Amino acid sequence: MQTICGIDLGSRSVKIALMQSSTESDSLVIKRLERLDTIRFYREYGRKHDGKLVVNFEALGLPEVDSLVSTGYGRNTLELAGGEAIPELKAHVLGAVYQTGLKDFTLVDLGGQDSKIIQVRRGKMIDFMTNDKCAASSGRYLENMANILDLSLEELGQYADAPVELNSTCAVFGESELIGKIVEGYPIKELAAGVNATIVKRILPLLRSFEGEVLVFTGGVAHNQAVTRLLQEGTGKRVIIPQEPQYNGAIGCCIMGSDF
């Protein structure tokens, strides 16, 4: 039996997946998933040595593994000591194929501070578009806007109807615009719907150059029910959310490190 550890060193959180091979079904099975705040992870469990990231796996309560693979945030990917590092896009494609069983789809990944759109055909990436310059279509944007509205992320994700028009394309200016709408007296439900609609409005133009009838939606933003609904309505395409959208990259690392 083979045990693999995949680590996605994200901008806002670090996702860890442990998977084991199953000799009976000739497949990999998820055994453990864990998420930690990125700053806390580096402060308490990691240090850089000779250009590599040394992780205290014992302190994390992780067992010895046969294979260790990591991926990370954009160009800041760090190779883990005792393992290998793979590009983010590859990790997310592998994770999405494993989780959905699909081979042809468009992957939409909205993470903590960046967004990725990947065209997948026959299980391979054939085209992609990324945005890590602005947080306006990311989880960080939703977190900031939820704080302004005094809502939890779960509460924010419930509203999609009668959205207030928000036009700012910048996360910082977007906060000022939202505060202005609050002063004008718009209801919280419509303000929250406006925030969710703004995320989708920024993604739709990017999706026009990607073919296919199926979208696989991953990343932390995929937990937002309103964004999912608005994305489906805006594209007219079928939207599939894997069982573990936020751990997709870490799961993809495990697939890369396995013998399957």
Secondary structure, 3 states (H helix, E strand, C coil): CCEEEEEEECCCEEEEEEEEEECCCCEEEEEEEEEEEHHHHHHHHEEEECCEEEECHHHHCCCCCCEEEEEECHHHCCCECCCEECCHHHHHHHHHHHHHCCCCEEEEEECCCCEEEEEEECCEEEEEEEECCCCCCCHHHHHHHHHHHCCCHHHHCCCCCCCCCCCCCCHHHHHHHHHHHHHCCCCHHHHHHHHHHHHHHHHHHHHCCCCCCEEEEECHHHHCHHHHHHHHHHHCCEEECCCCHHHHHHHHHHHHHCCC
